[in-house]
Amino acid sequence: MEKGKVIVIMPAYNAALTLEKTLAEIPKGSVDEIILVDDGSGDDTARIAERLGLFVFRHPANLGYGANQKTCYRLALEKGADYVVMIHPDYQYDGRLVPVAVEVLKLGICDVVLGNRVRTRRECVASGMPPYKYLANRFLTGIENIALGQNLGEFHSGFRAYRREVLETVPFDRNSNDFVFDAQLLIQAVYFGFKIGDLPIPTRYFKEASSINFRRSLVYGLQSLGAILVYFLHRFKLIKSPLFDRACSPKDR
């Protein structure tokens, strides 16, 4: 099996109450470095991360979820990551799966690995996932699978692992600074021919975990459908979208 540097990235916003629990689940020795980007939090997220030995980068103001990830990925590439795992520091996702996802990448089975929270409807509801979010997840994932020729359990996970080549190829800097960044990046990965797979992962919904409200969820769903439309318009040469121009080299970003 090939070796390589593994970096975990954590796009953080007001995660002071959950950060330490999230870190505790990542198996010791399974990663080389953890990067946390604090997106203008109003709590002690950055201070706690520094105390725990993480590399911390602070945005002076809240720039948005997508902007946070852009900084995370740029830093990971600059630090020489061969494999990058994103896990939200809000303790929704189980960090024990980090080395499993990386191993799938190292074996060459996939270029992108997602954590799939949706195994049964009963399990999702029991985890605390609001029913409307479950239904929206199923609806959007079904459309995305059909439109993009995939067979993923879900497209909307906050646990994701990438081979370096993916992040060097897709022009993620041109994506939205909002939540639809996630959908755009996966669509770009499909466009450039990368292999995407998923792993079952438990999830937790609770008071301290970050979660967008119904209105923001609706906007995100519409934006995700819009991203698919842009993908098809570009593929059929009806428009030319910069989201599907190969990225420049990391040193030129």
LINSUL-V726877 format. One record per run of one state. SS is the DSSP state (hx for helix, st for strand, lp for the rest). FROM is the first residue (numbers start at 1). TO is the last residue. If there is no record, write none. Layout:
# LINSUL-V726877
SS & FROM & TO
SS & FROM & TO
This chain:
# LINSUL-V726877
lp & 1 & 5
st & 6 & 12
lp & 13 & 18
hx & 19 & 24
lp & 25 & 32
st & 33 & 39
lp & 40 & 44
hx & 45 & 51
lp & 52 & 54
st & 55 & 59
lp & 60 & 64
hx & 65 & 78
lp & 79 & 82
st & 83 & 87
lp & 88 & 92
st & 93 & 93
lp & 94 & 94
hx & 95 & 106
lp & 107 & 111
st & 112 & 116
lp & 117 & 120
hx & 121 & 126
lp & 127 & 130
hx & 131 & 148
lp & 149 & 158
st & 159 & 163
hx & 164 & 169
lp & 170 & 171
hx & 172 & 174
lp & 175 & 180
hx & 181 & 191
lp & 192 & 195
st & 196 & 200
lp & 201 & 202
st & 203 & 203
lp & 204 & 213
hx & 214 & 235
lp & 236 & 241
hx & 242 & 244
lp & 245 & 249
hx & 250 & 252
lp & 253 & 253
